[in-house]
């Protein structure tokens, strides 16, 4: 089923997006180039683990066995199918991955956590520049 562009600022499109996520077990995005795909954090907010490609900044978001899997860039369609099939067969593993995905969102992959981490980094840099560290 092909879903056209959804504008999450439109309430009807947002409802469609949320329903699609809630009907899913895994977000599969075999990206070839991505810096920091926010869709992974959005998926994890719904407890949806990710299966993707280890490229760009993907591994800074997707931790193998924690909130999904980043397969090597050279992976084939069979490699992705095998990983997804393994998860769909082992429902306990998928459930644990789903729970951990939500925990990753709550602890690390949200704007509040990002803001706090940025504040820590900037404070540390200011102290270093003042010679206080």
C-alpha positions as CSV (number, residue, x, y, z in Angstrom):
1,X,0.0,0.0,0.0
2,X,1.5,3.3,-1.0
3,X,0.9,6.2,1.4
4,X,1.3,9.7,-0.2
5,X,3.0,12.5,1.6
6,X,1.4,13.2,5.0
7,X,1.6,16.7,6.5
8,X,1.8,16.2,10.3
9,X,0.6,19.8,10.7
10,X,-2.7,18.8,9.3
11,X,-4.9,17.0,11.9
12,X,-6.3,14.5,9.4
13,X,-2.9,13.6,8.1
14,X,-1.5,13.3,11.6
15,X,-4.4,10.9,12.5
16,X,-3.5,8.8,9.4
17,X,0.2,8.8,10.4
18,X,-0.6,7.8,14.0
19,X,-2.8,5.0,12.9
20,X,-0.2,3.7,10.5
21,X,2.4,3.6,13.3
22,X,0.0,2.0,15.7
23,X,-0.7,-0.8,13.2
24,X,3.0,-1.5,12.6
25,X,5.4,-3.8,14.3
26,X,8.7,-2.5,12.9
27,X,9.8,0.6,11.0
28,X,11.8,-0.6,8.0
29,X,13.9,2.2,6.3
30,X,16.8,0.8,4.3
31,X,18.3,4.3,3.8
32,X,21.4,4.8,1.7
33,X,22.3,8.2,3.1
34,X,20.9,9.9,6.2
35,X,22.4,12.3,8.7
36,X,20.1,11.9,11.7
37,X,16.7,10.6,10.7
38,X,14.1,11.9,13.2
39,X,11.6,9.4,12.0
40,X,13.6,6.8,14.1
41,X,13.0,8.8,17.3
42,X,9.3,9.2,16.3
43,X,9.0,5.5,15.7
44,X,10.6,4.8,19.1
45,X,8.1,7.2,20.8
46,X,5.5,4.7,19.8
47,X,7.6,1.7,20.9
48,X,8.3,0.8,17.3
49,X,11.8,-0.7,16.7
50,X,13.7,0.2,13.6
51,X,15.5,-1.9,11.0
52,X,17.7,0.3,8.8
53,X,21.2,0.8,7.3
54,X,24.3,1.7,9.3
55,X,25.1,4.9,7.3
56,X,25.7,8.5,8.3
57,X,24.4,9.3,11.7
58,X,22.0,6.4,11.9
59,X,24.0,4.5,14.5
60,X,23.8,7.5,16.8
61,X,20.1,6.9,17.1
62,X,19.6,3.1,16.4
63,X,21.5,0.9,18.9
64,X,21.6,-2.7,17.7
65,X,19.5,-5.0,19.9
66,X,18.2,-2.0,22.0
67,X,15.8,0.0,19.8
68,X,16.3,-1.7,16.5
69,X,19.0,-2.8,14.1
70,X,21.3,-1.0,11.7
71,X,22.6,-3.5,9.1
72,X,25.8,-2.9,7.3
73,X,25.7,-0.7,4.1
74,X,26.5,-3.8,2.0
75,X,23.5,-5.7,3.3
76,X,21.2,-7.3,0.7
77,X,17.4,-7.4,0.6
78,X,17.7,-11.0,1.9
79,X,19.7,-9.8,5.0
80,X,16.9,-7.3,5.8
81,X,14.2,-9.9,5.2
82,X,16.1,-12.3,7.5
83,X,16.4,-9.8,10.3
84,X,12.7,-8.8,10.1
85,X,11.6,-12.4,9.8
86,X,13.6,-13.3,12.9
87,X,11.9,-10.5,14.9
88,X,8.4,-11.4,13.7
89,X,8.9,-15.1,14.6
90,X,10.4,-14.4,18.1
91,X,7.5,-12.4,19.5
92,X,9.2,-12.2,23.0
93,X,12.3,-10.6,21.4
94,X,10.1,-8.2,19.4
95,X,8.2,-7.2,22.5
96,X,11.4,-6.6,24.5
97,X,12.7,-4.5,21.6
98,X,9.5,-2.5,21.5
99,X,9.6,-1.8,25.3
100,X,13.3,-0.8,25.1
101,X,12.6,1.4,22.0
102,X,10.1,3.4,24.1
103,X,12.6,3.7,26.9
104,X,15.2,5.0,24.5
105,X,12.8,7.6,23.4
106,X,12.0,8.6,26.9
107,X,15.6,8.8,28.1
108,X,17.5,9.9,25.0
109,X,15.5,10.5,21.8
110,X,13.3,13.5,22.7
111,X,13.8,17.2,22.5
112,X,13.9,17.7,26.3
113,X,16.8,15.3,26.6
114,X,18.5,16.9,23.6
115,X,18.2,20.3,25.2
116,X,19.6,19.1,28.6
117,X,22.5,17.4,26.8
118,X,23.3,20.5,24.8
119,X,23.2,22.6,27.9
120,X,25.7,20.3,29.6
121,X,28.0,20.5,26.6
122,X,27.9,24.2,26.4
123,X,28.4,24.7,30.1
124,X,31.4,22.4,30.0
125,X,32.9,24.3,27.0
126,X,32.4,27.7,28.8
127,X,34.1,26.3,31.9
128,X,37.0,25.0,29.8
129,X,37.4,28.3,28.0
130,X,37.5,30.1,31.3
131,X,40.1,27.7,32.5
132,X,37.9,26.4,35.3
133,X,38.1,22.7,34.2
